[in-house]
Amino acid sequence: MYPTKKEILKYKIHKKKESLLTMRIWKKENIKNWKDKTSQEKIRELNKLINNLNKINQGKDLRISETNEYCYNIKEKIIFHDTNNPSIISSLHELAHHLYGSNELIACAWSIQHFIDIFPKQYKKLQWKGHLLTIIQ
């Protein structure tokens, strides 16, 4: 069962200062022209962010691959990016599974709370659909 918005926002997670700093620097370097980048360019930039955050938070071996959906293979330690829909939140979510395991509440809370801290304006443009954040259409 997936967690609710209330559970996700209420759950206390530990945010490392180095992670938040890394995300702020990444945002400053990448977000201005994000809409102009191709999907492949976005995926490349997300890979850099995920690898840097992984080193800061645990440094476990991690591979990143591309497919048509976001998921994490815990046995192989591979994050799969959806190359058709590059997503910062989804990338953070799958990294959280790599760092903390299969618990959906922890993965949702870690990814969404980090996103809110670094991208508060973008967060306000999203709507909740169950445990997911989607673009308001």
C-alpha positions in Angstrom: 0.0 0.0 0.0 1.3 3.4 -0.9 1.5 6.2 1.7 -0.8 9.2 1.7 0.3 12.9 1.2 -0.2 13.5 4.9 2.1 10.5 5.8 4.7 11.6 3.3 4.9 15.2 4.5 4.7 14.3 8.2 7.5 11.6 8.1 10.7 12.8 9.5 13.7 12.2 7.3 17.4 13.1 7.8 18.7 15.6 5.2 22.4 15.9 5.0 23.6 19.4 4.5 26.0 18.2 1.8 23.0 16.7 -0.1 21.1 19.9 0.0 24.1 21.9 -1.1 24.8 19.5 -3.9 21.2 19.8 -5.1 21.3 23.7 -4.9 24.5 23.8 -7.0 23.0 21.3 -9.5 19.8 23.4 -9.7 21.8 26.6 -10.3 23.7 24.9 -13.1 20.8 23.1 -14.8 17.3 24.4 -14.2 17.5 27.7 -16.1 17.5 26.0 -19.5 15.9 22.7 -18.4 13.0 23.1 -20.9 15.4 23.6 -23.8 17.4 20.4 -23.1 16.6 17.2 -24.9 15.5 14.1 -22.9 19.0 12.6 -23.2 20.6 15.8 -21.9 18.2 15.8 -19.0 18.9 12.1 -18.2 22.7 12.8 -18.3 22.3 15.7 -15.9 20.0 13.6 -13.6 22.6 10.8 -13.6 25.3 13.3 -12.4 23.0 14.5 -9.6 22.1 10.9 -8.5 25.7 9.7 -8.5 26.8 12.7 -6.5 24.0 12.3 -4.0 24.7 8.6 -3.7 28.3 9.2 -2.8 27.3 11.8 -0.2 24.7 9.6 1.4 26.2 6.1 1.3 28.5 5.5 -1.5 27.1 2.0 -2.3 27.8 0.7 -5.8 25.1 2.0 -8.1 24.4 1.6 -11.8 22.0 3.8 -13.8 20.4 2.6 -16.9 17.7 3.8 -19.3 14.3 2.3 -20.1 10.7 3.4 -20.5 9.8 3.6 -16.8 11.3 4.6 -13.4 12.2 1.7 -11.2 15.0 0.3 -9.0 16.4 -3.2 -9.1 17.5 -3.8 -5.6 19.3 -7.1 -6.4 21.4 -5.6 -9.2 21.6 -2.1 -7.7 20.4 -0.4 -10.8 18.2 2.7 -11.1 16.3 2.8 -14.4 15.3 6.2 -15.8 12.3 6.7 -18.1 14.0 8.3 -21.1 10.7 9.7 -22.4 9.9 11.5 -19.2 13.0 12.8 -17.3 11.9 13.6 -13.7 13.8 15.0 -10.8 11.4 13.6 -8.2 11.3 10.1 -9.8 15.1 10.1 -10.0 15.3 11.1 -6.3 12.7 8.5 -5.4 14.6 5.6 -7.0 17.8 6.8 -5.4 16.0 6.7 -2.0 15.1 3.1 -2.7 18.8 2.4 -3.4 19.8 4.1 -0.1 17.0 3.0 2.2 15.4 -0.1 0.7 11.9 -1.0 -0.5 9.9 1.0 2.0 7.6 3.3 -0.1 7.0 5.8 2.8 10.7 6.4 3.3 11.4 6.7 -0.5 8.5 9.0 -1.0 9.3 11.2 2.0 13.0 11.4 1.2 12.5 12.3 -2.4 9.5 14.7 -2.1 10.9 16.5 1.0 14.2 17.1 -0.7 12.4 18.3 -3.8 10.3 20.7 -1.7 13.4 22.2 0.0 15.2 22.8 -3.3 12.4 23.5 -5.7 9.6 25.2 -3.7 8.2 27.2 -6.7 8.1 24.1 -8.9 6.5 22.1 -6.0 3.6 24.6 -5.9 2.9 23.9 -9.6 2.3 20.2 -8.9 -0.7 18.4 -7.7 -1.0 15.3 -5.5 -2.5 12.2 -7.0 -2.3 9.6 -4.2 1.4 9.4 -3.3 2.5 11.0 -6.6 3.1 14.5 -7.6 2.1 15.4 -11.2 2.1 18.5 -13.3 -1.1 20.5 -13.1 -2.7 20.4 -16.6 
